[in-house]
């Protein structure tokens, strides 16, 4: 009887140990399944590492079907597969973010290059307009200089003509004055002569009156 009781007690211990081990295995399986499900349903990471997630699902299925002796190794593999799936998803997300940043950086550099090219084009256009205005101003000043030179030459010619005309007018005036002086002198001489001829004629009748 005592032996039978001892056997029942040992059997009970074994059953209890098996139930506890199965319960622990179920907890590990549930924990890993929940972790993988969270990764799969993550709005960001769930789209990455799909192959690694599939391998982790296979490892969890093998863990669920593993015998007691195989469970430690199957649990280890399942934990590593789940961890690897999450790490791969995080890595791919980081790579995608980095690629996006690189594209944004390239876009920023391209936009900066476009702005620099536009600024260079505008500066070149400004310099071209400035050069054109300088040329037009030089041509205008040159034209003004030519016009001023022509005006000066014309003024010089007009002054020379006026000088010659004034000299001619001066000669004519001098000649007129000489002619006037000669005419006046001739008139005085003629008047003197006329006065001299008239004086004897008036004296003769006076003598006739004195004879009787």
Phi, psi and omega in degrees: 000319180296320179294322180294321179295319179297320179295316178298321180295318179295319178297322178297319178298318180296316179296319179296319179295319179295318179296318179296319179295317179297320179296320179295319178297320179295323179295315179297317180297318180294318180299313181292322179296318178297317180298317180291323178296319178299320177295316183294326182265003177294130184295339180254304186283338185297339181275352183253163174053045180294325178293317179294324177295321178296319178296322177295323176297319178297320180295322177293323177295319177295324178295320181294329182264359185289146173285171185299321180289331183271348187299315181303314180291319179294322178295317178300313179297318181295316178298316180295321180294319178294315178297319180295321179297315179294316180297319179295319178296317178296320179296314180296324177295317178296319178296320178295318177296319179295318178297322178295317178297321178297317178296318178295320178296317178298321179295319178295317179295320179295316179296321177296319178296321178296318179295320178296318179295320179294320178295320178295320179296317179295321178294320178296319178295321178296316179296322179295316179295320179296319178294320179296317178296321179296319178296315179297320179294320178296318178296321179296316179295322178296318178296318177297320178296318178295317179296320178295320178295318177296318179296319179295320178295319179294319178296321178296317179295318179295321178295319178296319178295318179295322178297315178296319180295320179294322178296318178296316178297323178295319178295319178296319180293319178297317178297320179295321179293319178296317179297321179294320179295317177296319179296320179293319179295318178295322179293321178293321179294318179295322179291321178296318180296318180294321178292324179291322178290329183282330183293314178295323181298325180283336183280328182299310179302333179293325179291321178299324179291338184271349182290311183301000000 
